[in-house]
Structure formats: structure tokens, C-alpha cells
């Protein structure tokens, strides 16, 4: 075997050790990365939970505004003697009472 060929094989062996080591580390750490990604997808961060709660509160507040307008309209018609409007107003009021606990109340400043 010629010395040049021996040097080339030695260099290739040294270079491949780094590649093999890197591949081995990648294979060993792959399950950990997969599990970590799965946990990230399965859990909700505090900021995501806060955003979701804020969206839910805004939707309830919007619904409460719609109900309030419908209730006022039904009460006007009820005052004019429309019995069906009185029934609608009662149903709307019941829905408003059920929805109210889910809406936070702002403290009143003195």
C-alpha cells in the first residue's frame, strides 16, 4: 500500500468519525425531540390560555349586548300590549341571567 493511499484512508476515517458521531447523536436525541414537540402541542401555555379566556369573555360580552338590545325592544313592544313580546322578554332576561356570571365585573371607582 502506498503512503499516499494510507494517509487518504486515515483522513477519511477521521472525517467519518465526526459524521458518525453526529448521526449517532441525532438518532439518540430524536425520540426526545419528538416527545418534547408532542408535549408542546398537547399543553397550553399561560399566554395562550389568557388569550382564549379573553376571546371567550369578549364573545359573552357581545352576546350580552345583543340580548340587551333585544330585551329593550321586546319590553317596548310588551309595554304596547304585545303578549308574545312579553314572553320573548322573559326568555331573553333568563338567558341574560345565565350569561352574566361568565362576564367579569369591573370595579367601580369612587
MMTF fields as JSON, N, C-alpha, C and O atoms, coordinates in Angstrom:
{
  "mmtfVersion": "1.0.0",
  "mmtfProducer": "UNKNOWN",
  "numBonds": 439,
  "numAtoms": 440,
  "numGroups": 110,
  "numChains": 1,
  "numModels": 1,
  "chainsPerModel": [1],
  "groupsPerChain": [110],
  "chainIdList": ["A"],
  "bondAtomList": [4, 2, 8, 6, 12, 10, 16, 14, 20, 18, 24, 22, 28, 26, 32, 30, 36, 34, 40, 38, 44, 42, 48, 46, 52, 50, 56, 54, 60, 58, 64, 62, 68, 66, 72, 70, 76, 74, 80, 78, 84, 82, 88, 86, 92, 90, 96, 94, 100, 98, 104, 102, 108, 106, 112, 110, 116, 114, 120, 118, 124, 122, 128, 126, 132, 130, 136, 134, 140, 138, 144, 142, 148, 146, 152, 150, 156, 154, 160, 158, 164, 162, 168, 166, 172, 170, 176, 174, 180, 178, 184, 182, 188, 186, 192, 190, 196, 194, 200, 198, 204, 202, 208, 206, 212, 210, 216, 214, 220, 218, 224, 222, 228, 226, 232, 230, 236, 234, 240, 238, 244, 242, 248, 246, 252, 250, 256, 254, 260, 258, 264, 262, 268, 266, 272, 270, 276, 274, 280, 278, 284, 282, 288, 286, 292, 290, 296, 294, 300, 298, 304, 302, 308, 306, 312, 310, 316, 314, 320, 318, 324, 322, 328, 326, 332, 330, 336, 334, 340, 338, 344, 342, 348, 346, 352, 350, 356, 354, 360, 358, 364, 362, 368, 366, 372, 370, 376, 374, 380, 378, 384, 382, 388, 386, 392, 390, 396, 394, 400, 398, 404, 402, 408, 406, 412, 410, 416, 414, 420, 418, 424, 422, 428, 426, 432, 430, 436, 434],
  "bondOrderList": [1, 1, 1, 1, 1, 1, 1, 1, 1, 1, 1, 1, 1, 1, 1, 1, 1, 1, 1, 1, 1, 1, 1, 1, 1, 1, 1, 1, 1, 1, 1, 1, 1, 1, 1, 1, 1, 1, 1, 1, 1, 1, 1, 1, 1, 1, 1, 1, 1, 1, 1, 1, 1, 1, 1, 1, 1, 1, 1, 1, 1, 1, 1, 1, 1, 1, 1, 1, 1, 1, 1, 1, 1, 1, 1, 1, 1, 1, 1, 1, 1, 1, 1, 1, 1, 1, 1, 1, 1, 1, 1, 1, 1, 1, 1, 1, 1, 1, 1, 1, 1, 1, 1, 1, 1, 1, 1, 1, 1],
  "groupList": [{"groupName": "UNK", "atomNameList": ["N", "CA", "C", "O"], "elementList": ["N", "C", "C", "O"], "formalChargeList": [0, 0, 0, 0], "bondAtomList": [1, 0, 2, 1, 3, 2], "bondOrderList": [1, 1, 2], "singleLetterCode": "X", "chemCompType": "L-PEPTIDE LINKING"}],
  "groupTypeList": [0, 0, 0, 0, 0, 0, 0, 0, 0, 0, 0, 0, 0, 0, 0, 0, 0, 0, 0, 0, 0, 0, 0, 0, 0, 0, 0, 0, 0, 0, 0, 0, 0, 0, 0, 0, 0, 0, 0, 0, 0, 0, 0, 0, 0, 0, 0, 0, 0, 0, 0, 0, 0, 0, 0, 0, 0, 0, 0, 0, 0, 0, 0, 0, 0, 0, 0, 0, 0, 0, 0, 0, 0, 0, 0, 0, 0, 0, 0, 0, 0, 0, 0, 0, 0, 0, 0, 0, 0, 0, 0, 0, 0, 0, 0, 0, 0, 0, 0, 0, 0, 0, 0, 0, 0, 0, 0, 0, 0, 0],
  "groupIdList": [1, 2, 3, 4, 5, 6, 7, 8, 9, 10, 11, 12, 13, 14, 15, 16, 17, 18, 19, 20, 21, 22, 23, 24, 25, 26, 27, 28, 29, 30, 31, 32, 33, 34, 35, 36, 37, 38, 39, 40, 41, 42, 43, 44, 45, 46, 47, 48, 49, 50, 51, 52, 53, 54, 55, 56, 57, 58, 59, 60, 61, 62, 63, 64, 65, 66, 67, 68, 69, 70, 71, 72, 73, 74, 75, 76, 77, 78, 79, 80, 81, 82, 83, 84, 85, 86, 87, 88, 89, 90, 91, 92, 93, 94, 95, 96, 97, 98, 99, 100, 101, 102, 103, 104, 105, 106, 107, 108, 109, 110],
  "secStructList": [7, 7, 2, 2, 2, 2, 2, 2, 2, 2, 2, 2, 2, 2, 2, 2, 2, 2, 2, 2, 2, 2, 2, 2, 2, 2, 2, 2, 2, 2, 2, 2, 2, 2, 2, 2, 2, 2, 2, 2, 2, 2, 1, 7, 7, 2, 2, 2, 2, 2, 2, 2, 2, 2, 2, 2, 2, 2, 2, 2, 2, 2, 2, 2, 2, 2, 2, 2, 2, 2, 2, 2, 2, 2, 2, 2, 2, 2, 2, 6, 6, 7, 2, 2, 2, 2, 2, 2, 2, 2, 2, 2, 2, 2, 2, 2, 2, 2, 2, 2, 6, 6, 1, 7, 7, 7, 7, 7, 7, 7],
  "xCoordList": [0.844, 0.0, 0.895, 1.893, 0.532, 1.369, 1.095, -0.007, 2.067, 1.888, 0.793, 0.102, 0.639, -0.408, -1.794, -2.687, -1.947, -3.23, -3.491, -4.629, -2.495, -2.624, -3.032, -3.859, -2.454, -2.801, -4.245, -4.972, -4.671, -6.037, -7.047, -8.083, -6.741, -7.645, -7.704, -8.775, -6.577, -6.544, -7.368, -8.123, -7.228, -8.007, -9.497, -10.323, -9.829, -11.24, -11.815, -12.95, -11.042, -11.513, -11.755, -12.755, -10.849, -11.028, -12.243, -13.001, -12.414, -13.55, -14.865, -15.845, -14.897, -16.125, -16.498, -17.678, -15.532, -15.844, -16.746, -17.698, -16.44, -17.279, -18.674, -19.65, -18.785, -20.098, -20.887, -22.08, -20.216, -20.889, -21.325, -22.416, -20.484, -20.836, -22.038, -22.947, -22.037, -23.155, -24.442, -25.505, -24.35, -25.522, -26.018, -27.224, -25.083, -25.468, -26.176, -27.171, -25.672, -26.305, -27.701, -28.644, -27.833, -29.139, -30.14, -31.308, -29.681, -30.565, -30.96, -32.108, -30.031, -30.308, -31.249, -32.131, -31.083, -31.897, -33.222, -34.08, -33.414, -34.661, -35.9, -36.863, -35.937, -37.145, -37.443, -38.602, -36.393, -36.596, -37.217, -38.121, -36.734, -37.295, -38.738, -39.566, -39.055, -40.427, -41.365, -42.449, -40.952, -41.784, -41.949, -43.041, -40.882, -40.936, -41.916, -42.692, -41.872, -42.795, -44.236, -45.14, -44.445, -45.782, -46.317, -47.492, -45.457, -45.861, -46.203, -47.185, -45.407, -45.692, -47.048, -47.794, -47.358, -48.643, -49.803, -50.902, -49.57, -50.645, -50.941, -52.058, -49.968, -50.177, -50.437, -50.066, -51.069, -51.381, -50.557, -50.55, -49.872, -49.091, -50.037, -51.206, -49.516, -50.338, -50.828, -51.973, -49.995, -50.422, -51.522, -52.454, -51.41, -52.471, -53.769, -54.842, -53.682, -54.879, -55.501, -56.724, -54.66, -55.167, -55.854, -56.904, -55.256, -55.861, -57.216, -58.177, -57.289, -58.55, -59.612, -60.764, -59.219, -60.167, -60.647, -61.835, -59.752, -60.139, -61.118, -62.086, -60.854, -61.775, -63.148, -64.168, -63.17, -64.44, -65.222, -66.434, -64.516, -65.175, -65.735, -66.861, -64.947, -65.432, -66.674, -67.615, -66.673, -67.84, -69.066, -70.167, -68.882, -70.016, -70.509, -71.713, -69.563, -69.964, -70.732, -71.719, -70.287, -71.01, -72.413, -73.383, -72.513, -73.83, -74.717, -75.913, -74.134, -74.908, -75.423, -76.546, -74.618, -75.069, -76.216, -77.173, -76.127, -77.212, -78.495, -79.58, -78.347, -79.514, -80.106, -81.327, -79.257, -79.746, -80.583, -81.64, -80.099, -80.864, -82.182, -83.218, -82.144, -83.367, -84.345, -85.556, -83.815, -84.666, -85.359, -86.552, -84.604, -85.197, -86.294, -87.347, -86.045, -87.044, -88.289, -89.416, -88.073, -89.203, -89.995, -91.222, -89.304, -90.014, -90.839, -91.928, -90.324, -91.11, -92.403, -93.482, -92.28, -93.463, -94.391, -95.613, -93.797, -94.604, -95.408, -96.572, -94.782, -95.465, -96.621, -97.554, -96.541, -97.613, -98.723, -99.704, -98.566, -99.618, -99.371, -100.289, -98.204, -97.885, -97.475, -96.382, -98.374, -98.094, -96.924, -96.154, -96.777, -95.655, -94.33, -93.34, -94.311, -93.104, -92.762, -91.589, -93.79, -93.542, -92.901, -91.979, -93.391, -92.798, -91.354, -90.478, -91.109, -89.745, -88.832, -87.686, -89.34, -88.543, -88.165, -87.043, -89.092, -88.782, -87.704, -86.791, -87.815, -86.826, -85.454, -84.431, -85.443, -84.184, -83.57, -82.361, -84.401, -83.903, -83.303, -82.292, -83.927, -83.395, -82.032, -81.125, -81.882, -80.588, -79.54, -78.379, -79.941, -79.004, -78.532, -77.356, -79.448, -79.071, -78.114, -77.192, -78.339, -77.454, -76.074, -75.074, -76.004, -74.758, -73.951, -72.725, -74.618, -73.974, -72.816, -71.813, -72.881, -71.753, -70.449, -69.377, -70.509, -69.304, -68.633, -67.606, -69.201, -68.635, -68.061, -68.789, -66.755, -66.163, -66.711, -67.013, -66.824, -67.354, -66.177, -65.324, -66.148, -65.11, -65.428, -66.581, -64.432, -64.694, -65.069, -64.516, -65.992, -66.461, -65.555, -65.332, -65.034, -64.184, -65.053, -66.076, -64.636, -65.407, -65.055, -65.605],
  "yCoordList": [-1.164, 0.0, 1.234, 1.298, 2.173, 3.361, 4.306, 4.3, 5.107, 6.026, 7.065, 7.489, 7.464, 8.442, 7.843, 8.499, 6.6, 5.921, 5.73, 5.892, 5.399, 5.209, 6.513, 6.506, 7.614, 8.937, 9.29, 9.82, 9.004, 9.301, 8.487, 9.008, 7.217, 6.365, 6.854, 6.856, 7.262, 7.767, 9.048, 9.209, 9.942, 11.198, 10.921, 11.536, 9.988, 9.632, 9.03, 9.329, 8.183, 7.566, 8.62, 8.56, 9.582, 10.65, 11.522, 11.91, 11.82, 12.651, 11.926, 12.535, 10.647, 9.871, 9.687, 9.531, 9.703, 9.573, 10.711, 10.501, 11.91, 13.068, 12.932, 13.247, 12.464, 12.283, 11.2, 11.357, 10.103, 9.016, 9.442, 9.092, 10.189, 10.663, 11.605, 11.525, 12.484, 13.415, 12.666, 12.998, 11.656, 10.851, 10.084, 9.974, 9.553, 8.813, 9.729, 9.333, 10.938, 11.901, 12.254, 12.365, 12.429, 12.736, 11.62, 11.876, 10.367, 9.214, 9.096, 8.778, 9.345, 9.226, 10.336, 10.08, 11.543, 12.662, 12.798, 13.57, 12.074, 12.204, 11.872, 12.637, 10.774, 10.497, 11.587, 11.912, 12.14, 13.212, 14.434, 15.059, 14.771, 15.918, 15.662, 16.571, 14.439, 14.107, 14.207, 14.781, 13.651, 13.718, 15.159, 15.564, 15.932, 17.334, 18.117, 18.933, 17.862, 18.54, 18.142, 18.978, 16.859, 16.384, 17.034, 17.395, 17.183, 17.829, 19.291, 19.801, 19.971, 21.368, 21.507, 22.449, 20.559, 20.627, 20.28, 20.811, 19.393, 18.931, 19.899, 19.92, 20.691, 21.604, 23.018, 23.379, 23.795, 25.18, 26.091, 25.933, 27.033, 27.965, 28.939, 29.062, 29.617, 30.568, 31.688, 32.12, 32.167, 33.255, 32.782, 33.53, 31.539, 31.0, 30.86, 31.156, 30.413, 30.283, 31.652, 31.793, 32.67, 34.022, 34.569, 35.205, 34.318, 34.786, 34.125, 34.784, 32.83, 32.102, 32.635, 32.836, 32.86, 33.395, 34.776, 35.078, 35.608, 36.939, 36.873, 37.631, 35.946, 35.77, 35.332, 35.841, 34.38, 33.891, 35.008, 35.131, 35.81, 36.916, 37.927, 38.398, 38.261, 39.21, 38.679, 39.428, 37.379, 36.798, 36.855, 37.15, 36.572, 36.655, 38.094, 38.339, 39.052, 40.46, 40.888, 41.617, 40.439, 40.766, 40.173, 40.833, 38.923, 38.269, 39.009, 39.178, 39.451, 40.19, 41.503, 41.912, 42.161, 43.391, 43.127, 43.9, 42.035, 41.67, 41.391, 41.838, 40.642, 40.317, 41.564, 41.692, 42.477, 43.705, 44.524, 45.045, 44.63, 45.371, 44.668, 45.32, 43.337, 42.587, 42.684, 42.761, 42.678, 42.796, 44.153, 44.239, 45.216, 46.562, 46.669, 47.255, 46.102, 46.135, 45.333, 45.77, 44.16, 43.332, 44.008, 43.921, 44.68, 45.372, 46.544, 46.813, 47.241, 48.325, 47.768, 48.329, 46.665, 46.046, 45.465, 45.493, 44.944, 44.415, 45.539, 45.356, 46.699, 47.854, 48.335, 48.98, 48.005, 48.371, 47.326, 47.472, 46.254, 45.256, 43.979, 43.167, 43.763, 42.551, 41.445, 41.476, 40.468, 39.385, 38.51, 38.047, 38.275, 37.468, 38.163, 37.505, 39.478, 40.237, 40.114, 40.073, 40.055, 39.877, 38.512, 38.396, 37.489, 36.146, 36.135, 35.545, 36.795, 36.883, 37.617, 37.22, 38.679, 39.461, 38.607, 38.7, 37.777, 36.9, 35.88, 35.614, 35.315, 34.334, 34.987, 34.403, 36.193, 36.918, 37.244, 37.112, 37.666, 38.008, 36.783, 36.889, 35.616, 34.382, 34.044, 33.629, 34.218, 33.963, 34.954, 34.589, 36.203, 37.213, 36.854, 37.021, 36.358, 35.963, 34.781, 34.709, 33.854, 32.691, 33.091, 32.488, 34.085, 34.519, 35.45, 35.505, 36.168, 37.197, 36.686, 37.393, 35.517, 35.092, 34.889, 34.926, 34.679, 34.466, 35.743, 35.699, 36.871, 38.154, 38.843, 39.102, 39.141, 39.8, 41.216, 41.915, 41.599, 42.924, 43.839, 43.498, 44.995, 45.978, 46.674, 47.034, 46.869, 47.584, 49.04, 49.683, 49.538, 50.913, 51.826, 51.597, 52.872, 53.827, 54.825, 55.271, 55.175, 56.15, 57.548, 58.483],
  "zCoordList": [0.0, 0.0, 0.0, 0.718, -0.787, -0.904, 0.265, 0.812, 0.651, 1.774, 1.505, 2.431, 0.271, -0.058, 0.182, 0.718, -0.221, -0.03, 1.47, 1.911, 2.243, 3.682, 4.376, 5.288, 3.943, 4.502, 4.147, 4.988, 2.918, 2.488, 3.3, 3.712, 3.524, 4.307, 5.753, 6.36, 6.305, 7.687, 7.814, 8.773, 6.867, 6.875, 6.73, 7.403, 5.842, 5.644, 6.912, 7.285, 7.577, 8.817, 9.888, 10.604, 10.003, 10.994, 10.661, 11.549, 9.392, 8.975, 9.197, 9.626, 8.913, 9.08, 10.545, 10.862, 11.43, 12.849, 13.305, 14.057, 12.846, 13.192, 12.631, 13.312, 11.394, 10.771, 11.492, 11.75, 11.814, 12.511, 13.906, 14.356, 14.579, 15.923, 15.848, 16.674, 14.869, 14.719, 14.398, 14.925, 13.533, 13.19, 14.411, 14.634, 15.202, 16.401, 17.401, 18.007, 17.574, 18.477, 17.96, 18.744, 16.651, 16.065, 16.294, 16.589, 16.157, 16.367, 17.835, 18.145, 18.723, 20.156, 20.627, 21.447, 20.134, 20.611, 19.875, 20.304, 18.784, 18.02, 18.84, 18.783, 19.604, 20.401, 21.423, 21.68, 21.997, 22.971, 22.303, 22.858, 21.113, 20.39, 19.991, 20.059, 19.577, 19.174, 20.37, 20.265, 21.507, 22.712, 23.163, 23.563, 23.103, 23.5, 22.622, 23.12, 21.33, 20.414, 20.713, 20.678, 21.009, 21.347, 22.61, 22.68, 23.607, 24.858, 24.594, 25.133, 23.773, 23.436, 22.755, 23.021, 21.875, 21.176, 22.094, 21.932, 23.057, 23.934, 25.071, 25.588, 25.461, 26.575, 26.076, 24.959, 26.912, 26.579, 27.475, 28.696, 26.871, 27.684, 28.379, 28.013, 29.372, 30.122, 29.219, 29.35, 28.311, 27.427, 26.477, 26.18, 26.0, 25.133, 25.909, 25.383, 27.155, 27.984, 28.243, 28.216, 28.496, 28.725, 27.476, 27.568, 26.303, 25.055, 24.834, 24.436, 25.091, 24.912, 25.881, 25.496, 27.132, 28.113, 27.682, 27.799, 27.192, 26.723, 25.56, 25.506, 24.616, 23.481, 23.962, 23.498, 24.903, 25.426, 26.122, 25.95, 26.901, 27.604, 26.605, 26.762, 25.573, 24.561, 23.852, 23.589, 23.543, 22.875, 23.784, 23.32, 25.081, 26.013, 26.143, 26.216, 26.173, 26.265, 25.019, 25.117, 23.853, 22.617, 22.643, 22.27, 23.086, 23.168, 24.163, 23.925, 25.281, 26.28, 25.688, 25.981, 24.866, 24.216, 23.256, 23.204, 22.491, 21.58, 22.361, 21.986, 23.455, 24.274, 24.911, 25.009, 25.34, 25.969, 24.986, 25.342, 23.744, 22.731, 22.412, 22.272, 22.297, 22.008, 23.177, 22.974, 24.398, 25.583, 25.621, 25.909, 25.329, 25.332, 24.281, 24.532, 23.103, 22.039, 22.432, 22.201, 23.024, 23.439, 24.554, 24.58, 25.475, 26.559, 26.029, 26.534, 25.014, 24.409, 23.815, 24.011, 23.091, 22.475, 23.541, 23.398, 24.601, 25.697, 26.343, 26.7, 26.49, 27.06, 26.187, 26.667, 24.882, 23.964, 23.944, 23.215, 24.76, 24.861, 24.075, 23.957, 23.541, 22.782, 23.764, 24.33, 23.954, 24.901, 24.46, 25.302, 23.163, 22.674, 22.976, 23.294, 22.88, 23.178, 24.663, 25.033, 25.508, 26.947, 27.206, 28.014, 26.521, 26.666, 26.172, 26.805, 25.028, 24.496, 25.468, 25.675, 26.058, 27.009, 28.214, 28.713, 28.685, 29.816, 29.436, 30.217, 28.236, 27.783, 27.617, 27.975, 27.074, 26.892, 28.249, 28.438, 29.182, 30.523, 31.206, 31.9, 31.011, 31.6, 31.002, 31.723, 29.699, 29.063, 29.554, 29.742, 29.761, 30.263, 31.67, 31.993, 32.51, 33.871, 33.858, 34.67, 32.931, 32.829, 32.309, 32.698, 31.449, 30.842, 31.751, 31.646, 32.627, 33.459, 34.323, 34.419, 34.955, 35.796, 35.022, 35.625, 33.728, 32.931, 32.47, 31.793, 32.828, 32.411, 33.648, 34.606, 33.634, 34.812, 34.984, 34.017, 36.219, 36.549, 36.888, 37.708, 36.248, 36.523, 37.847, 38.087, 38.706, 39.964, 39.698, 38.805, 40.466, 40.296, 41.121, 42.31, 40.458, 41.159, 41.886, 41.367, 43.104, 43.914, 43.573, 44.156]
}
